[in-house]
Amino acid sequence: MSHYTALLDANVLYPASMRDLLMQIAVTDLFKAKWSADIHREWIEALVRNEPHRDRAALERTRDRMDRAMRDALVTGYDTLIPSLDLPDRGDRHVLAAAIVGRCDVIVTQNLKHFPASSLASYGIEAQHPDEFLTSHLHLAPGVFCSAVAKVRARLTAPPYTVEEYLAILTRQSLVGTVAELAPFSNLL
């Protein structure tokens, strides 16, 4: 459906609700998702550090399922590019390097200040907050998007979530615009 390619930063893969929604929308072909082993390592390490009760092996199984579910999502071969890149946070250079090698149009991140337009423009890449990214994809194909949301919500069975409860989770993940745009479609979710 789309040839739009997005590199998903660790901070949008960290919260399960956002990760699941982005993955489900990607499998509908509304966009092509990309990430790297370094990005996987970053979100898994952050979860284990911040929530010590989390099972690392389970998170690694999630990583492996993601890699299998999305053909060609795992970007490799970008290490030599990292030293030549300039970003406010040197620790994010691997993200930009993976986006360049992965031929991405956008980096989906909650840390927009780490990826200023002036640093990305020459590569033809922009940074977008996940709320902006998801809202734009909702506008592209509302039916496909709502179906993806419904599938994600249907998988939440322990406990199950009402539409309102699920949208409240997304709101807590700073997806306020997405939730506002989804509200008229609540009977489809």
N, C-alpha and C positions, 0 to 999 in steps of 0.2 A: 504494500500500500504506500509506504513512505520510504524515501531515501534519506530522510533526516536522521543524522547520527548524533547521539548524545553520550558523552562520557559522564558516568554517575560517580560523583565524589563520595568518599567514605561517609561523610556526614549525612548523606541522603540514604545510604544503605544501612546505617546504624539502627535507626528505629524500624522495627519489624513492620509496622503498619505502612510506613512510607515505602520501604523496600518492596513489600508485597504488591502494593498498588503500582509502583513503577514497573516491576517485573511483569505483572499481568497486562499492563498496557503495552509493554514492549512485545509480548508474545502475540498480540493482536496485529502487529506490524504497523502500528501508528508511528513508531520510531524504532530505530535500531540502537540497542543499548550496548555500551562498551564500558569496560573497567580493566583493571590490571591486578596482578598478584599483590603489588604494593598497596593498592586501594583495599583489596580484600583483607590484607594483613592489618591495615589501619583500623577498619571498622570492627574486626574481630577483637583486636587487642584492646580497643576502647571499651567494648562491651564487657570483656572479661575483667578489665581494670575497674570499671564503674559499677559493675554488677557481679561481684565475685562468685555468686551462687550459680552463674551461667555455666553450662557445660560446653567447654571448648570443642569437644568432639562433635557435639550437635551443631555448633556454629560452623565448623569445618564441613560438615555434611551439607548444610545450607549453601555454603560457598560452592561445593562441588555440584550440587543440583543446579545452581545458577549457571555455572559454566556449561553444564550439559544442556540446559533448557534454551540457552541463547547461542546459536551457532555464530562463531567468529567474534564473540563478545570480548574474549580475553586478549588484550593488547600486550604484545611483547616487543622486544627489540628497541626500546626507547632509552635505555640507560645512558648511552653515549651522548644523547642530546641534553640531558639534565644540566650539566655544568654550564652550558651556553645560555641558559634561560634566566631571565630576571623577573622576579616576582617579589612583592613585599615580604612574604613569608617563604624563605628559601626551602622550607620543608614541603611546600606545595609544588615545587618545580616538577616533581615526578608526575603529578596530575596533568600539568600542561604538556609535558613531553609525551605522555600516553595519548592525550587528545590529538596532538599533532600527528603522531605515527598512526593513530587509529582513524585519521581523516574525519575527525568529529566537527560538527557544526557548532556545538554548544557544550559547555561544561555545566552540569546541573549540580549546584552547590548552595549550601546555606551561608557560606562565607564569601559573599560577593566582594568584600573589600580585599580579599586575598588574590582576586583575579581581576584587576582593573582593566577596563577596555583598552587603555593605552598599551598594556602589555600583551593583549590578545589580538588586537586588530590586524597586525601584520601577518598573522597566521589564519585569518579568516574565521576566527573562533570567537564566540561571545559566551559570557557567563550568565546563567539565569538561576534565580531562586526556584526551588521546586514548585512553589505555588504558581508562579508565572508560567513555568513550563507545563504543568498539569492543566492549568486553566486554558492555555492556548490549544492543547490537544483535545480538551473537552469541546472547544469551539469547532475544531476541525471535523470531529466525528462524534456527535453527542450520543448516538445510539451505541456505537462500539465502546465508547468510554464508559457509559452507564452499565453496559453488560459486563465489562471488566470489573467495575466496582462491585457489582452484584456477585460475581464469582469470588472475589476476595472475601467479601462479607459472609458468603455461604460457607466458606472454609473455616470460619471462626465458630467452632462448636463447643469449646470448653473454656468459657461459657459462650453461648450464642449471643450475638449483639443485634439489637433492633437497628433500624436505619439511623435513628436519632443518636443512639449510643456510638455507632460506628463513625458517624459524621463528627461527633464530639471528640473522638480519638484523633481524627484528622485535623480538627481545629487545634487541639493541643500540640500537634506537630507543625504548627504555623502554616497550615494550608487553608487559611481563612477564605481567600478568594475562591479557591476550588470548591470549598464547602458551600459558599454562597451561590455559586453557579450551579451546583448539584441540587440545591434545595427544590427547585421546581420539578425535578425528575425523581423525587423521593419514591414514588410508586414503582419506579423501574430498578431501584437499588435493592 
